[in-house]
Amino acid sequence: MRTPRRPLPLLLLPLLSASQTARAQADWPNRPVTVVVPWPAGGSTDVMTRVLTQQLAAATGQPFVVENRAGATGTVGHAHVARARGDGYTLLVGTNSTYAIAPHLMAQLPYDNETALAPIMLIATNPQILVAHPAQPFRDFAGFLAFARAHPGRLSFASSGPGGTSHLATELLMQMAGIEMLHVPYRGGAPALQAQLSGEVQVTFVDTIVAVPHIRSGQLRPLGVSTAARTPLAPDVPTIAEAGLPGFESSTDFALFAPGETPPALIARIHAAFAQALAEPAVRERLIAQGMTPIAGRTEDFRAYQRRESEKWGALIRARNIRAS
């Protein structure tokens, strides 16, 4: 006669649950992973994420599916991931325009920016180049500063929209240099670039990968690189800090997040997988060719960096009285 199976003591159930959770984390990934990009397909965040996910899929044998959820300065995608389970199968690649800037521009976010998303790592930074139309009388950054100081409000600059990284980089420049220019916002980077190329505006911060071909063709004149180090795509262009504004630094930063409830052990495993993908020479070469600087920083370093970036841009937004459209 078969002995009836006795139910497990209630005290053992939490231990089994914890053991199963630990085993599931150790097995990550064992099914498809969705990586949300909060911007449209074809942009720099999307391109970089697809380079990474191709490598991750090859390394793990599991699909990494990129899902574009654009809208509201990236906050639509952030909100979607904030509501997901913290099991490692829904991740987010966000930019500092959303995780560090949007909270200071928007009256209310559909998630708690402090707790709803768990920071994992800074993936890469993307410098911008301050460019001028070649018809302008200044040929370098020093000449630009002298002209702007002598003619307050005469120069205009384009941006992809209020609160974007190109807009705030210019606001930071004006604050630090003591100059004023007219902001002309456009609906996206492409029309802002066309305005710069046609001479509708005089200067604009443009992503390196976009700016370099126009610099080489003579359609745009480079004035300075926004980051602390020069870009390999334009090594002869000095940084703005080198060229006359010490301490100036701005970039578009790409970072990896998970839902806020994701356990630390799983965060560490995800970090290791992405860091390994970023260490692959072919991946690094493709990102550098796109004008990006791969980072693969530690989780604790990124948490501190995120706080500093939020404080920096929040102070600028308040001081310059910047409002989102």
Secondary structure, 3 states (H helix, E strand, C coil): CCCCCCCCCCCHHHHHHHHHHHHHHHCCCCCCEEEEECCCCCCHHHHHHHHHHHHHHHHHCCCEEEEECCCHHHHHHHHHHHCCCCCCCEEEEEEHHHHHHHHHHCCCCCCCCCCCEEEEEEEEEECEEEEECCCCCCCCHHHHHHHHHHCCCCCEEEECCCCCHHHHHHHHHHHHHCCCCEEEECCCHHHHHHHHHHCCCCEEEEEHHHHHHHHHHCCCEEEEECCCCCCCCCCCCCEHHHHCCCCCCCCEEEEEEEECCCCHHHHHHHHHHHHHHHHCHHHHHHHHHCCCEECCCCHHHHHHHHHHHHHHHHHHHHHHCCCCC
